Amino acid sequence: MIKNKDNNIENFKQSLSRKTNKSEVPLSKSLVKNIPIYEGKEVNERSLEEDYKIALLREWSNVFKEGSGIVVIKKGIANLKVISKATSIFTKLIETEKEKFNSEGDHFAKPGANDRVWNALEKHCIYDPDNFCQYYSSPSIRLASEAWLGPCYQVTAQINRVNPGGEAQTAHRDYHLGFMTVEQASKYPEHVHTFSPFLTL
């Protein structure tokens, strides 16, 4: 239903050249390379104020939909030891997975090109429940998710560490279309393609 003649590279380039104005992100502290920067301490504390929270979620939703598509929350997790420990846990999970499934690749890359841990959320929780709770209880993670998906979202997590020399992964849509050939994807109407970014963050 979508044909090559429908593609317009100039329109695509124009969408990428859009600049974010500070007036569009008044709650941010600064703009760096078109990306709004927020202070985690302020976000985490003031999100308890209903008016601030509503304004923040609207602001982030607009950034995700019409702006740069990304926000930076400096020290969104204030205790950096929590992040360091989580990183150490993820590294250990990677090593464990490599020992178990050394010869397997996936739909992103050939065997050995990347380090992959599927369902890292559950494995993290089982490995270190305390660190898991500290890591995922960050108000910043919750607020960013809620800004785009609403309050009843579901968290999933996978690890995909791209190693030096790895090739680019296969172009794809995340949920709900996934991996398709150009011919397969072209059979879906345009509005179905636009659903995908609204269903995941």
C-alpha positions as CSV (number, residue, x, y, z in Angstrom):
1,M,0.0,0.0,0.0
2,I,3.1,2.2,0.3
3,K,5.1,2.6,-2.8
4,N,8.6,4.0,-3.4
5,K,7.2,7.0,-5.1
6,D,5.6,8.0,-1.8
7,N,9.0,8.4,-0.2
8,N,10.4,12.0,-0.1
9,I,14.0,12.2,1.1
10,E,13.8,16.0,1.2
11,N,10.8,15.9,3.6
12,F,12.8,13.4,5.8
13,K,15.9,15.7,5.8
14,Q,13.6,18.7,6.8
15,S,12.2,16.7,9.7
16,L,15.7,16.0,11.0
17,S,16.8,19.7,10.7
18,R,14.1,20.9,13.1
19,K,15.5,23.0,16.0
20,T,14.1,23.0,19.5
21,N,13.5,26.5,21.0
22,K,13.9,27.1,24.7
23,S,10.4,28.4,24.8
24,E,9.2,24.9,23.9
25,V,11.0,23.3,26.9
26,P,10.7,26.0,29.6
27,L,11.3,23.5,32.5
28,S,14.6,22.5,31.0
29,K,17.8,24.0,32.3
30,S,19.6,24.2,29.0
31,L,19.7,23.0,25.4
32,V,22.8,21.1,24.2
33,K,22.9,20.1,20.5
34,N,19.1,20.5,20.3
35,I,18.6,18.2,23.3
36,P,16.9,19.6,26.5
37,I,18.7,19.1,29.7
38,Y,16.9,18.7,33.0
39,E,18.2,18.5,36.6
40,G,17.3,15.2,38.2
41,K,17.0,16.6,41.7
42,E,14.5,19.2,40.6
43,V,12.6,16.7,38.5
44,N,12.4,14.1,41.2
45,E,11.4,16.5,44.0
46,R,9.0,18.8,42.1
47,S,7.2,15.9,40.3
48,L,5.3,15.5,43.6
49,E,3.6,18.8,42.8
50,E,0.7,18.0,40.5
51,D,0.9,21.2,38.4
52,Y,4.6,20.8,37.8
53,K,4.2,17.1,37.0
54,I,1.4,17.7,34.4
55,A,3.5,20.5,32.8
56,L,6.6,18.3,32.7
57,L,4.8,15.3,31.2
58,R,3.3,17.5,28.5
59,E,6.7,19.0,27.7
60,W,8.4,15.7,27.5
61,S,5.6,14.2,25.4
62,N,6.0,17.0,22.9
63,V,9.8,16.5,22.8
64,F,9.4,12.8,22.1
65,K,6.8,13.4,19.4
66,E,7.8,16.6,17.7
67,G,11.2,17.5,19.0
68,S,14.6,15.8,19.4
69,G,13.0,12.6,20.6
70,I,15.3,12.6,23.7
71,V,15.7,14.3,27.0
72,V,18.7,14.2,29.4
73,I,18.0,14.1,33.1
74,K,21.3,14.8,34.9
75,K,21.6,12.6,38.0
76,G,18.1,11.2,37.5
77,I,19.4,8.5,39.7
78,A,21.2,10.5,42.3
79,N,23.2,7.7,43.9
80,L,25.8,6.9,41.2
81,K,26.8,3.8,43.1
82,V,23.5,2.3,42.2
83,I,24.3,2.7,38.5
84,S,27.9,1.5,38.9
85,K,26.7,-1.7,40.6
86,A,24.0,-2.2,38.0
87,T,26.6,-1.9,35.3
88,S,28.7,-4.5,37.1
89,I,25.7,-6.8,37.3
90,F,25.0,-6.4,33.6
91,T,28.6,-7.2,32.7
92,K,28.4,-10.4,34.8
93,L,25.1,-11.3,33.1
94,I,26.8,-10.9,29.7
95,E,29.6,-13.2,30.7
96,T,27.2,-15.8,32.0
97,E,25.1,-15.6,28.8
98,K,28.3,-15.9,26.6
99,E,29.3,-19.1,28.5
100,K,25.8,-20.6,28.0
101,F,25.1,-19.5,24.5
102,N,28.5,-18.7,23.0
103,S,27.7,-19.8,19.4
104,E,24.3,-18.1,19.1
105,G,23.6,-14.8,17.2
106,D,20.3,-13.1,16.9
107,H,18.3,-11.0,14.4
108,F,20.5,-8.0,15.2
109,A,23.9,-9.4,14.4
110,K,26.0,-12.4,13.6
111,P,27.3,-14.7,16.5
112,G,29.9,-12.9,18.5
113,A,29.4,-9.5,17.0
114,N,27.4,-8.1,19.9
115,D,26.8,-9.1,23.5
116,R,23.2,-9.8,24.1
117,V,21.1,-10.6,27.2
118,W,17.4,-11.1,26.7
119,N,15.0,-10.5,29.5
120,A,17.7,-8.6,31.5
121,L,14.9,-7.1,33.7
122,E,14.1,-10.4,35.3
123,K,17.7,-11.6,35.4
124,H,18.8,-8.4,37.1
125,C,16.0,-8.8,39.7
126,I,17.0,-12.4,40.5
127,Y,20.7,-11.6,40.6
128,D,20.4,-8.6,43.0
129,P,16.9,-7.7,44.1
130,D,18.0,-4.7,46.2
131,N,20.0,-3.1,43.3
132,F,17.1,-3.8,40.9
133,C,14.6,-2.0,43.2
134,Q,17.0,1.0,43.6
135,Y,17.7,1.2,39.9
136,Y,14.1,0.9,38.6
137,S,12.5,3.0,41.3
138,S,13.9,6.2,39.9
139,P,11.2,8.8,39.5
140,S,12.9,10.0,36.3
141,I,12.4,6.6,34.6
142,R,8.8,6.5,35.7
143,L,8.1,10.1,34.6
144,A,9.7,9.6,31.1
145,S,7.7,6.4,30.6
146,E,4.4,8.0,31.8
147,A,4.9,11.0,29.6
148,W,4.8,8.9,26.5
149,L,2.8,5.8,27.4
150,G,0.5,6.9,30.3
151,P,0.5,5.4,33.8
152,C,-0.1,1.7,33.0
153,Y,3.0,1.0,31.0
154,Q,5.0,-2.2,31.2
155,V,8.8,-2.3,31.6
156,T,11.0,-4.6,29.6
157,A,14.8,-4.6,29.4
158,Q,17.3,-6.2,27.1
159,I,21.1,-5.7,27.0
160,N,22.7,-5.2,23.6
161,R,26.3,-4.2,23.8
162,V,27.7,-3.5,20.4
163,N,31.4,-4.3,20.3
164,P,34.0,-2.6,18.1
165,G,33.8,-3.8,14.5
166,G,30.2,-4.8,14.7
167,E,28.0,-4.2,11.7
168,A,24.9,-2.0,11.8
169,Q,21.8,-4.0,12.9
170,T,19.1,-4.8,10.5
171,A,16.7,-1.8,10.1
172,H,13.4,-2.6,11.8
173,R,10.4,-1.3,13.6
174,D,10.0,-2.2,17.3
175,Y,6.6,-3.5,18.5
176,H,4.3,-4.1,16.8
177,L,5.7,-4.5,13.3
178,G,9.1,-5.8,14.0
179,F,11.4,-7.2,11.3
180,M,10.1,-7.1,7.7
181,T,11.4,-6.9,4.2
182,V,10.6,-3.7,2.3
183,E,8.0,-5.7,0.3
184,Q,6.3,-6.9,3.5
185,A,6.3,-3.5,5.1
186,S,4.9,-1.8,2.0
187,K,1.7,-3.8,2.4
188,Y,0.8,-2.0,5.6
189,P,-1.0,1.4,5.2
190,E,0.8,4.5,6.3
191,H,-1.2,5.0,9.5
192,V,-0.2,1.5,10.7
193,H,3.4,2.4,10.5
194,T,2.8,5.5,12.6
195,F,1.4,3.4,15.4
196,S,4.7,1.8,16.3
197,P,6.6,4.7,17.9
198,F,3.5,5.5,20.0
199,L,3.5,2.0,21.6
200,T,7.0,1.8,23.0
201,L,9.6,4.2,24.5
